[in-house]
Amino acid sequence: MARLDVTVGRTALKNPLIAGAAEHVIEAGGVLGALRAGVGAVVVKSINEMERGKDQLQRAEYMLLDDQWREIPWTPQAPATAFMATRSGLTPQAFDAWLEQTAQLDREAKTMDSYAIASLIVADLDKTVAMARQIEQAGLRILELNIGTPYASQAKGVVATELDPARVTMIVSAVRQAIKIPLWVKITGQSERVPDLAAAAFAAGAEAVVMAGRLLGFIPDVETMQPFLGTTLGVGGYWNLPLTCHWLSVSRQQLGPDKPLIATNGARNGLDVARMMLAGAHAVEMASNVMLRGTPALSATLEELNAYLDRKNMTAADLVGRAADQRKTFADMPLRTDNWKKYVAG
Ligand SMILES: Cc1cc2nc3c(=O)[nH]c(=O)nc-3n(C[C@H](O)[C@H](O)[C@H](O)COP(=O)(O)O)c2cc1C
């Protein structure tokens, strides 16, 4: 059995796999299922004060597409390459009920050497700050603050997609000043400035930065000539992994190895967790793959990661940033005269 434990700032995790937030961690049973699968932590489904966020969940839709952009069934047997398109909302629970459930789950998680992490999506900052205080008072041990949802341009005022480092500083500082527990900040991937957004979050007191939120897409259906699911969608899948790893590696280079990064977007199995850690992640969140395939996806991921580390005779912590730290510049690449000719068809 390889050593899987990692640290994220002040927090020791028994392993780097975190069940990320989506619909399967709305209900207590879903969170407990993930905890029982052995994950280092679970981030519960996010909340904020907006009724429209709850309304959007009841209007949410989900689809999988194959490589010909044809819809395929949403089942655990779907191919690993399935493209995922969704329109989601926030938890349907009232804040008090969500808080009580999450605090109870975190107490239960503690007995399993794990965490149930509260998740807030910013809409009105004063209300976010007030909810963050209540989360700390309820005994929760970690808060993840999501300021990088894909949907702000489509759902104005309901959720945040923060693109300006100055705003990230302002928001994170306000929450940081209100609470003492570890504050993890989840940022958008819809930016050329992901490392700058991460730098702003760390400078304002984030203990870890989760990168990077999903992108928006628009997929016309050639038969009906309508957009699939009627509108712009949050898109994801295995193909996102290289983008996540790019942002991790350049952020590590810009911010240094001591700033804990957490990966999200595109992890499907244990080797993907290793890939994201080699790119600089201290821990990895897996969300949609678990929503689609259930908690067996989490156990299988832990088994595969363990087998990989045994094979390499390494610990999980040894992986962090190894590939990122070997990343060279284009100018360092050796001369390959006329190499390009081998890659032109015909
Ligand atoms: C249907 C759905 C609902 C989601 N809900 C939340 C949420 O409530 N809070 C949050 O921070 N992220 C949410 N996410 C984003 C995921 O946590 C994750 O960052 C994203 O899906 C990329 O990672 P993945 O490839 O592992 O799914 C949601 C994603 C999906 C697909």
PDBQT file of the ligand as one rigid body, heavy atoms in Angstrom, charges set to zero:
ROOT
HETATM    1  C1  LIG A 401     -24.014  19.155 -13.067  1.00  0.00    +0.000 C 
HETATM    2  C2  LIG A 401     -22.890  19.877 -12.387  1.00  0.00    +0.000 A 
HETATM    3  C3  LIG A 401     -23.142  20.594 -11.227  1.00  0.00    +0.000 A 
HETATM    4  C4  LIG A 401     -22.107  21.269 -10.577  1.00  0.00    +0.000 A 
HETATM    5  N1  LIG A 401     -22.368  21.956  -9.429  1.00  0.00    +0.000 NA
HETATM    6  C5  LIG A 401     -21.362  22.592  -8.779  1.00  0.00    +0.000 A 
HETATM    7  C6  LIG A 401     -21.588  23.278  -7.561  1.00  0.00    +0.000 A 
HETATM    8  O1  LIG A 401     -22.683  23.318  -7.022  1.00  0.00    +0.000 OA
HETATM    9  N2  LIG A 401     -20.534  23.914  -6.982  1.00  0.00    +0.000 N 
HETATM   10  C7  LIG A 401     -19.278  23.897  -7.522  1.00  0.00    +0.000 A 
HETATM   11  O2  LIG A 401     -18.362  24.490  -6.947  1.00  0.00    +0.000 OA
HETATM   12  N3  LIG A 401     -19.025  23.253  -8.670  1.00  0.00    +0.000 NA
HETATM   13  C8  LIG A 401     -20.031  22.596  -9.299  1.00  0.00    +0.000 A 
HETATM   14  N4  LIG A 401     -19.774  21.919 -10.469  1.00  0.00    +0.000 N 
HETATM   15  C9  LIG A 401     -18.413  21.923 -11.022  1.00  0.00    +0.000 C 
HETATM   16  C10 LIG A 401     -17.632  20.675 -10.595  1.00  0.00    +0.000 C 
HETATM   17  O3  LIG A 401     -17.425  20.657  -9.201  1.00  0.00    +0.000 OA
HETATM   18  C11 LIG A 401     -16.273  20.608 -11.316  1.00  0.00    +0.000 C 
HETATM   19  O4  LIG A 401     -15.488  21.710 -10.968  1.00  0.00    +0.000 OA
HETATM   20  C12 LIG A 401     -16.402  20.559 -12.845  1.00  0.00    +0.000 C 
HETATM   21  O5  LIG A 401     -17.465  19.740 -13.248  1.00  0.00    +0.000 OA
HETATM   22  C13 LIG A 401     -15.122  20.049 -13.504  1.00  0.00    +0.000 C 
HETATM   23  O6  LIG A 401     -14.641  18.867 -12.917  1.00  0.00    +0.000 OA
HETATM   24  P1  LIG A 401     -15.044  17.386 -13.417  1.00  0.00    +0.000 P 
HETATM   25  O7  LIG A 401     -14.444  17.192 -14.777  1.00  0.00    +0.000 OA
HETATM   26  O8  LIG A 401     -14.448  16.480 -12.378  1.00  0.00    +0.000 OA
HETATM   27  O9  LIG A 401     -16.533  17.313 -13.461  1.00  0.00    +0.000 OA
HETATM   28  C14 LIG A 401     -20.799  21.234 -11.117  1.00  0.00    +0.000 A 
HETATM   29  C15 LIG A 401     -20.558  20.503 -12.299  1.00  0.00    +0.000 A 
HETATM   30  C16 LIG A 401     -21.585  19.828 -12.920  1.00  0.00    +0.000 A 
HETATM   31  C17 LIG A 401     -21.273  19.037 -14.172  1.00  0.00    +0.000 C 
ENDROOT
TORSDOF 0
